[in-house]
Amino acid sequence: MDLVRQYRAIQREIDPALREVIERQQFIQGPAVKRFEKNLGTYFEGAVGVGVASGSEALVVALMALGVGSGDEVVTTPHTFYATAASVMRVGAKPVFVDIDPATMNIDPALIEGVVTPRTKAVIPVHLYGLPADMDPILAVARRRRLHVVEDCAQAVGASYKGKKVGTLGDIGCFSAYPAKNLGAFGDAGFVVSTDAALAARMSQIRDNGSAREEKYRHELFGYNARLDSIQAAVLDVKLRRIDAWNARRREIASRYSEVFAGLDMVLPAEGKSATHVFHLYVVRTPRCDALVAHLKAREVESRHYYPIPLHLQESLRSLSYKAGDFPAAEEAARTNLAIPLFPEMTQAEQDHVIKAVREFFKRS
Ligand SMILES: Cc1ncc(COP(=O)(O)O)c(C=O)c1O
């Protein structure tokens, strides 16, 4: 992707927004953060938005606000970015994995109830690559077994499930604004949203050293510094106005890929009837993905293998005692998947070049 292109397109709005923060010198919890949080509220149709320092911190703050901690278990997917499970470890709880649905690469809702114990406090579905997880059955299990639902929306800002934006379906939605995300800051940043105003207020306090700020140096909740920087908030506020248009463009590009790649010997991204995918990544699957990466590289097309080591096999999570073979669908996805270039500013000529290179690979073999 080319972030410079995106910056040039909105520089006229970004530069004055940054200058305003600099002129005011209110870098911490200043007006830029408040404005962005207010606009998140509008974007998420009434849910309350709270800025935090990153997507990883969003997950930690969410789990802390829900009281998840030592001795608790949290069910999630092994096919995701490391931070999903690491956040559970950071609050002293234990991630419990279940396999993915091979069709969507998201958590398989049918497997959740089988691992629920009296210690299970929450489930973290991840809307991976921009595709919403199948939320209805997940919410149904959560209701039945009294579990909190923390949506990991790091890759899915603006995606929706049955007409509702992801992040507003469970108790809390956690978002990353890492620069390469669909809504990316100029550094690390993130935010949480919740339709429960009291829960949002707790998160707002936790990310600011547990203080509600009405009374300085009074810390009612256990918290730490996970605040969103004002400079990042100013950038995100400008970009938030464009996110739906950028996502629409991503969907257009994805739809062209899916049209022209139909019939090639690879699995294309699923969309599902109830979900609007925002294509943070366009991920295909083929057993020959290494050869395809090499073929594309020789033609100056960058492609990336996402999460080659599933979380249950990560060295740093060895204490969880999982082994190879525990989650066959996740292991298969990790072996075979590959993201090809897709970003809103991509030109038709660039997309043509990618398409030609991919087709050539399958024609030759
Ligand atoms: C699914 C998922 N969860 C969590 C995170 C963590 O976000 P951040 O990098 O902003 O800490 C990411 C970011 O890469 C992610 O993709």
The ligand as a Tripos MOL2 file, in Angstrom:
@<TRIPOS>MOLECULE
LIG
   16    16     1     0     0
SMALL
NO_CHARGES

@<TRIPOS>ATOM
      1 C1         -6.7470   -8.5840   14.8580 C.3       1 LIG1
      2 C2         -5.8650   -7.6020   15.5600 C.ar      1 LIG1
      3 N1         -6.0030   -7.4180   16.8850 N.ar      1 LIG1
      4 C3         -5.2590   -6.5220   17.5500 C.ar      1 LIG1
      5 C4         -4.2970   -5.7580   16.9230 C.ar      1 LIG1
      6 C5         -3.4470   -4.8410   17.7250 C.3       1 LIG1
      7 O1         -3.5020   -3.5200   17.2940 O.3       1 LIG1
      8 P1         -2.2500   -2.5350   17.4870 P.3       1 LIG1
      9 O2         -1.1880   -2.9550   16.5180 O.co2     1 LIG1
     10 O3         -2.8150   -1.1990   17.1870 O.co2     1 LIG1
     11 O4         -1.7900   -2.6530   18.8870 O.co2     1 LIG1
     12 C6         -4.1310   -5.8950   15.5370 C.ar      1 LIG1
     13 C7         -3.1490   -5.0640   14.8350 C.2       1 LIG1
     14 O5         -2.3610   -5.4440   14.0530 O.2       1 LIG1
     15 C8         -4.9160   -6.8480   14.8360 C.ar      1 LIG1
     16 O6         -4.7720   -7.0270   13.5270 O.3       1 LIG1
@<TRIPOS>BOND
     1     1     2 1
     2     2     3 ar
     3     2    15 ar
     4     3     4 ar
     5     4     5 ar
     6     5     6 1
     7     5    12 ar
     8     6     7 1
     9     7     8 1
    10     8     9 2
    11     8    10 1
    12     8    11 1
    13    12    13 1
    14    12    15 ar
    15    13    14 2
    16    15    16 1
@<TRIPOS>SUBSTRUCTURE
     1 LIG1         1 GROUP 0 **** ****
